[in-house]
Amino acid sequence: MTTTVQVDEKTLKTLATLKRELKARSYQEVIERLINEKRRVPDSLFGYAKGSRHYTHDRETEHVL
């Protein structure tokens, strides 16, 4: 299914520039890449704990009050 999306001239020029820079085949591809990039979890969120193992609960160190 194809749909028409209305954008102003400035947005069209920006899309055209990105299409050229990304060597994308279509505006659809440009938009999909932008959406995927936006949805991706930034690497900065994995700074300190990057590569660490998952947390496991150790019963021996559990404190009983």
Order of alpha helices (4+ residues) and beta strands (2+ residues): alpha-alpha
